[in-house]
Amino acid sequence: MFDLKKVVRPNILSLEPYRCARDDFKTGVLLDANENTYGPALTTLTEDEKSLELNRYPDPHQIELKQQIIEFRNSQPNKFLKDFEKSKLKPENLCLGVGSDESIDLLLRCVCAPGKEKMLICPPTYGMYSICATVNDVEIVKVPLLYPSFQVDISSVVDKVVKDSSIKLVYLTSPGNPTGKLLAVSDIIELLEKTLAANWQGLIVVDEAYIDFTLDPNSKYSESVSTLVNQYPNLVVFQTLSKSFGLAGIRLGITYSSTDLAYFLNAMKYPYNISSLTSNVAKRATSLDSGLHIMAEYVANTIEQRQLVLDKLQSIEGIGRNIGGLDSNFILVEVLNKEGVPSNEVAQQLYNTLAVDNEVVVRFRGKELNCTGALRITIGTEQENKILIEKIAQVLKAINK
Ligand SMILES: Cc1ncc(COP(=O)(O)O)c(C=O)c1O
């Protein structure tokens, strides 16, 4: 039987969450938190800033924001959700962080004892998992994504975690970075069910930073597995407002998990990690009557531009295949040498010349597993994409002369 008490570290199980006087009393003459009650040290304040009472500590719980986020996700559940009324998301399933980067670190500290326990990643993948693991002295076990599908090698992951009970977390990314490939939901379900059946006391984490680029506005369902956290106690999902919502600057990450695990994550987090400015913007962005429509428009534009960029790039001599998927706001294209073979040397030369002489910055990913010669290119605006294509064609022509 899966037992969360065997997953969460003993010191966290016994943690008493920080309580402030404001948890009990919210109005009146508030002289309980050593704030500056005269106001912010600013010469001017916009009306919005005034209403936010920036001299006061922010709300530690953010229920209104959480409610909006779950309404949005519940409106397009995953098709594997069995009993919507019983299992739909509640605000208590969520923990908000300073971007997903904080969520990744918080979960690691909740579950993995430094120097003793391990986490599993599937390269090529997002670099922060390893950085957080190293900072926390948590050993990393690697099971590469299958190549060329960039899907999870389910049997190898199950085999590894079942044989080594010190592995407590499996980090998956869907759609992947740098692969841009959505993981098959049926694979994720298989992994959840097989590891539960094997009595593995650990968590499957799905980082869905780019999931909104797969949303189909005409479907009842979405590919996101965030709505499945009440169905699978061993599932954790991360999302962020940094990508589809265009709000990387406000730093807002969302963790979805069972309410029991979310309780511990909320007990661990710094009480005031989400600033009043951040939650104000996040509430506007996730509201049904404004932000969500704009997000959907951005996603539609990105998808249209992604195909145009790819078509144009592939007509340039020296650009090879898109080796990743088309499920995200970037592509992963091979750069070829004169013999038509993917080449890190040429890719790096192209990358450097674009950045240094042409002020076009993309990402060299050729050193990642099975990504030889690859550049990861974010899809920009129509104007930016035109410049990108022009410059790539020019620089490659010069390199191949
Ligand atoms: C897979 C993945 N997860 C998380 C993040 C970081 O998200 P945030 O900006 O919310 O910290 C990124 C950013 O590139 C990412 O690619």
The ligand as an SDF file (V2000), in Angstrom:
LIG
                    3D

 16 16  0  0  0  0  0  0  0  0999 V2000
   10.3850   22.1390  -17.9200 C   0  0  0  0  0  0  0  0  0  0  0  0
   10.4900   23.4080  -17.1760 C   0  0  0  0  0  0  0  0  0  0  0  0
   10.0730   23.4700  -15.9210 N   0  0  0  0  0  0  0  0  0  0  0  0
   10.1410   24.6080  -15.2070 C   0  0  0  0  0  0  0  0  0  0  0  0
   10.6730   25.7570  -15.7550 C   0  0  0  0  0  0  0  0  0  0  0  0
   10.7980   26.9950  -14.9090 C   0  0  0  0  0  0  0  0  0  0  0  0
    9.6030   27.5530  -14.6590 O   0  0  0  0  0  0  0  0  0  0  0  0
    9.4770   28.8420  -13.7370 P   0  0  0  0  0  0  0  0  0  0  0  0
    9.7410   30.0310  -14.5730 O   0  0  0  0  0  0  0  0  0  0  0  0
    8.0640   28.7590  -13.2530 O   0  0  0  0  0  0  0  0  0  0  0  0
   10.4640   28.6960  -12.6030 O   0  0  0  0  0  0  0  0  0  0  0  0
   11.1310   25.7490  -17.0630 C   0  0  0  0  0  0  0  0  0  0  0  0
   11.7230   26.9760  -17.6570 C   0  0  0  0  0  0  0  0  0  0  0  0
   12.2990   27.0190  -18.6790 O   0  0  0  0  0  0  0  0  0  0  0  0
   11.0390   24.5500  -17.7920 C   0  0  0  0  0  0  0  0  0  0  0  0
   11.4860   24.4750  -19.0640 O   0  0  0  0  0  0  0  0  0  0  0  0
  1  2  1  0
  2  3  1  0
  2 15  2  0
  3  4  2  0
  4  5  1  0
  5  6  1  0
  5 12  2  0
  6  7  1  0
  7  8  1  0
  8  9  2  0
  8 10  1  0
  8 11  1  0
 12 13  1  0
 12 15  1  0
 13 14  2  0
 15 16  1  0
M  END
$$$$
